[in-house]
Amino acid sequence: MPRRRVSFAGVAFALLVLATLAAFAWSQRLKRDPLVLDRVTFGVVESRAFTPNGDCVFDRERIRFRVTRSDHAVIQVVKPGGRLMVTLVRDKYLKRYSFTTLYWDGRTRFGHRAPPGRYKLRVKLLEQDRVLVPPGALKLHRAAKVRGACKAAARAGARDGA
């Protein structure tokens, strides 16, 4: 009985099939894992415009989220392409299943007003060595700059008994 030779192509094909099956099994396992960053919300009311112009109305955007695993994090606001606009906090301890609420005033890291547009939240989990960018965006709209409106609004509120 003649002996069969095993070709390199046959071995390579068998290894590729095994690698494909292993990758499929791994991806299915990852799909079952719970999200690390969940319940992300931006703003108080979704239909309102975030207009940081100094009139004390919609001048800050609320960012709220929770993590499912405790970790230290760096939380940033970035352009959709990844360019850093501002770092909100550095090395903040995030406790698992506790909500974290931060506010962005529409300023860049240099203190200038950010241009209008869509911005993303980026959470760098330091101990897990992960960078998470959740879906959704902060929508900054342009509005005319108002000087002294906050003080006038506060005086009017105090006068009305609010």
N, C-alpha and C positions, 0 to 999 in steps of 0.2 A: 504494500500500500504506500503510495507516494505521500511525502510530507508536504503540507501546505505552507506557503510562505505568507507571513503577515506583512502587508504593505504599510508604509508610512501613512498613506492617505486614509486607510481604514482605521488606524489608531487615532489619527487626528480627528476624523469624523466622529468616532465614539467619544472622544474627550469633549468635543464641541456639544454633542447631545447631552452629556452629563452636566456640563457647565450651564447649558440652557435650562435644564430641569432644576438645578440648584438655584439659579437666579430667579426662576419663577417661584419656587418655594419661599425664598427669602423675601421677595416682593409681597407675596401674600401675607407673610408674617408681619411685615411692616404696616400693611394696610389695617391689620387688626389692632395694632398698638394704639393707645389713646393719643390724642393730640397733645403736644407739649404746651402750645399757646392756644387758648380758646376764649370764646366770648369776648371778642374784640369789638369795641364800639367807639365811634368818633362823634363828638358833638352832643349837645343836649337834645336837639330836635333835628332830624335828618334833613328837613326841607329848608332850614335856615342857612343863610350864607355866613361863612366865617370871614369877617371883614375887620381886620385889626387896624383901625384908623384913628383910635383915640377918643371915640365917642362913648365909650363904656357899654356899647351894645354889640354883642357878638365879637368882642375883641380877643377872646381866648377860646381855644378849641380844647374840649375835654377829650382825653384819651384814656380808655378804661379797658383792662384785660386781666386775665388770670393765667397762671401757669399750673401745670399738673405735677411738676417736679420742682422742688425747692432748688434755688440756684442764685448766684450773684450775676447781675446783668448790667449791661450798658444799653441805654435806651436812646435811640436817635430818630430824628426826622430826616428823610432823604428824598431826593427827586426820584422818579421812577427808574431812571438809569443807574441809580446808586450813588449819585454825588451827595455828599453830606451837607445838610443845611444847618443843623444844630444838634448838639448832644444835650438831651434833657437831664439825664442823670448818669453818673458813673458809679460802678461797683455797688449798685443797690441790691440789697438782699430781697428776693422775691420768695415769699412763703407759698408752698403748694396749696392750691385751691383757695387762695385769698386774692381778692381783687386789688389791683394796683390802679390808682387814678393819678394822672398827670395832666398838666395844662401846657399848651404851647401858645405863646403870644404873637406868633407870626413873624418873629425876628430870626435872623440868621445867626450863626455863631460869632459874627463880628458886630452884632447889634443893629444891623440895618434891617429895614423892612424887606421881607421876602417877596419876590415877584409873584403875581397871581399864578395859579396853576394847581396841579394835583401833586400831593406829596404822600409818601409812604412812611409807615412806621417800621423801624428795624430794631429788633431785640437781639442782642448778642449775649448768649448764655455762656458765661466764662468757664464754669466747671465742666459743662458738657461739651464745650468747644463747638457750639452750634450758633448759626446766624439764622434768625427767623424773620421773614417778611410776610405778615398776614395779608389776606385779601382785603380789599377796601382801600379807600384813600381819604386823605384830608383835603378838602377843596377850599382853597384860599381865593377869595374874590377881591378885586380892587375896589376901593371906595375912597372918596375924597378925604384927605387928612383934615381932621377937625381939631382945633386948638381950644383948650379950656372947656370942652363940652362935658367932660366928666365932673368937673367942679360945679358947673351950672346944673347938671342933672342931679348931683348930690344935694345942692341947695334947694332945688325944686322938690325933691323927694322929702327933705326935712320940713319944708314949708307945708307940704300936703299932709304931713303926719305919717308918711310911709316909712 
